[in-house]
Amino acid sequence: MSNLILIIEDDKAIIRLLELSLKTNGYTPIIAENGLSGISRFLSDKPELVLLDLGLPDVDGREVLSQIRAISSTPVIVVSAREKEKEKVEALDNGADDYVTKPFSIGELMARIRVALRKATPVPLKNDVFSFRSLEMNVSSHQVTIEGKPVHLTPIEFRILKLLIENQGKVLTHHFIQDSIWGNGGEDNYQSLRVFMTNLRRKIEKDPTDPEYIITEIGIGYRFIDD
């Protein structure tokens, strides 16, 4: 059975585009043209992923996201015309798995859907070992290697890398990372995070200015790349 994807969107032209594109790529779309019906269909149909517009005619999409997150970890990709950095950060901090700005590339959106669905069904790490390209992390022994050579990370660098790997392909906001590593909201640790990230990249990237593992989402946060 193909993946069931709920589209919560009121623009009929975009609905048609998304519906056709999803069917072409082997997914089964279901439609809700406002927030309340979107929540109802989410509860009744139990989709495997949600494409959510923020500018809905009845309730704000942020409220829909909040209600979904209160009961489920189902991947939610926001697809919105709202371009402000604050809107993106807020949506990601409130539980969205990704944020795509209108107008968007169908190819890019399909790729982001694939990443989100993979993240929703993670493959357990054998013996707590993660291997990707030439990087390997052994969580139990707290060891990281690049091309088989040990990389000496500080405890915080190790925790940051582990957090990014556990959320591979997902954009983690500065706030989320700070809160996960330091707690208490992490408001005072933004500069520290930048320093730790710079040092971490210097240790694991062949060229820190052209990273192949940790990607910067400008103004938002960081993402561990997913092929």
RAZI-V915835 format. One line per field, one symbol per residue. ss: DSSP state (H for helix, E for strand, C for the rest). psi: psi as a letter, one per 20 degrees, with the letter a starting at -180 (. if undefined). Layout:
BEGIN
ss->???
psi->???
END
This chain:
BEGIN
ss->CCCEEEEECCCHHHHHHHHHHHHHCCCEEEEECCHHHHHHHHHHHCCCEEEECCCCCCCCHHHHHHHHHHHCCCEEEEEECCCCHHHHHHHHHCCCCEEEECCCCHHHHHHHHHHHHHHHCCCCCHHHEEEECCEEEECCCCEEEECCEEECCCHHHHHHHHHHHHCCCCCEEHHHHHHHHHCHHHHHHHHHHHHHHHHHHHHHCCCHHHCCCEEEECCCEEEECCC
psi->pqpppponqiohghggggggggghjjroqqppjrgghggghghhimriqpopqhmqhgqqhhhggghghhiqjpppopoqioiphggggggghjiqhrpppqqrpgggghghggghhghhmqpqppkkppppcjpppohgilqpqpkipqpoqrgggghgggggghkpipppqggggghhgiakhkhjjghgggghhghgghhipgnhimqigoppopigcqppqo.
END
